[in-house]
């Protein structure tokens, strides 16, 4: 554990707990009322490195397809394969819908024209 970690107390009130229950949350989704000692660390997990547990409904034939792909020895687990396919779609969409800022900053012609304009000032 990092020596710069700081121990904190986190308090969950009865009101917060009841609001969670009203939203349909269960005891597994939240902390019960009370005080909890927690440690704050300087370590930060990047979204790409974090694994998030979710419940997801997918068609049975899709699940079966990925399970069959995962069956051979040394094949990636089916959840990893599904994640990889979703990442491909996300990255393709990101390239298609690249931000205007990135498009401009990577446009050599624009950058040359900007440089010339700035040199005149």
C-alpha positions in Angstrom: 0.0 0.0 0.0 1.1 3.4 -0.9 2.4 5.5 2.1 0.7 8.6 0.8 -2.7 6.9 1.1 -5.2 8.7 3.4 -7.8 7.0 5.5 -11.2 8.6 5.4 -14.6 7.9 6.9 -17.5 7.6 4.6 -21.0 7.9 6.1 -24.1 6.5 4.5 -27.3 8.0 6.0 -30.6 6.2 6.4 -32.1 8.8 3.9 -29.5 7.9 1.3 -30.1 4.2 1.8 -33.9 4.7 1.5 -33.4 6.7 -1.7 -31.4 3.9 -3.2 -34.1 1.3 -2.3 -36.7 3.6 -3.9 -34.7 3.5 -7.1 -34.8 -0.3 -7.1 -31.3 -0.9 -5.8 -30.6 -3.9 -3.6 -28.3 -4.4 -0.7 -25.7 -5.7 -3.1 -25.8 -2.4 -5.0 -25.1 -0.1 -2.1 -23.8 0.2 1.4 -26.1 -0.1 4.4 -26.4 3.0 6.7 -23.4 3.5 8.8 -19.8 4.7 8.8 -17.1 3.0 6.7 -13.4 3.5 6.8 -11.9 3.8 3.3 -8.5 4.5 1.9 -7.9 7.1 -0.8 -5.0 6.3 -3.0 -3.2 8.2 -5.7 -3.6 5.2 -8.0 -6.0 5.9 -10.9 -7.5 3.2 -13.1 -7.9 4.3 -16.8 -11.4 3.4 -18.2 -9.8 1.1 -20.7 -8.1 -0.9 -18.0 -11.2 -1.1 -15.7 -13.5 -4.1 -15.9 -17.1 -3.2 -15.1 -19.6 -5.9 -14.2 -23.0 -5.4 -15.9 -26.1 -7.4 -16.6 -26.7 -7.6 -20.4 -29.4 -9.4 -22.4 -28.1 -10.7 -25.7 -29.6 -13.0 -28.2 -29.0 -16.7 -27.5 -27.5 -17.4 -30.9 -24.9 -14.6 -30.5 -23.9 -16.0 -27.1 -23.7 -19.5 -28.6 -21.5 -18.3 -31.5 -19.0 -16.7 -29.1 -19.0 -19.7 -26.8 -18.1 -21.9 -29.8 -15.4 -19.5 -30.8 -14.0 -19.7 -27.3 -14.1 -23.6 -27.1 -10.8 -24.4 -28.9 -7.7 -24.7 -26.7 -5.9 -21.3 -26.3 -8.9 -19.4 -27.6 -9.7 -16.2 -25.8 -12.7 -16.5 -23.4 -16.0 -15.6 -25.0 -16.5 -12.5 -22.9 -13.1 -11.2 -24.1 -14.1 -11.9 -27.7 -17.3 -10.0 -27.3 -15.5 -7.1 -25.7 -12.9 -7.1 -28.5 -15.7 -7.0 -31.2 -17.4 -4.1 -29.4 -14.1 -2.3 -29.2 -13.6 -2.6 -32.9 -17.0 -1.0 -33.5 -16.2 1.8 -31.0 -12.8 2.5 -32.6 -14.2 2.5 -36.1 -17.0 4.9 -35.1 -14.5 7.1 -33.3 -12.4 7.3 -36.5 -15.5 8.1 -38.6 -16.7 10.7 -36.2 -13.3 12.1 -35.2 -13.5 15.4 -33.4 -13.1 18.6 -35.4 -10.2 19.6 -33.2 -8.3 16.4 -34.0 -9.1 16.8 -37.7 -7.8 20.4 -37.8 -4.7 19.7 -35.7 -3.7 16.8 -38.0 -4.4 18.7 -41.2 -1.0 19.7 -42.6 -2.4 22.2 -45.1 -4.4 24.0 -42.4 -1.3 24.1 -40.1 0.9 25.6 -42.9 -1.7 28.2 -43.7 -2.1 29.1 -40.0 1.7 29.4 -39.6 1.9 31.8 -42.6 -1.0 33.8 -41.2 0.7 34.1 -37.8 4.0 35.0 -39.3 2.3 38.1 -40.9 1.1 39.4 -37.6 
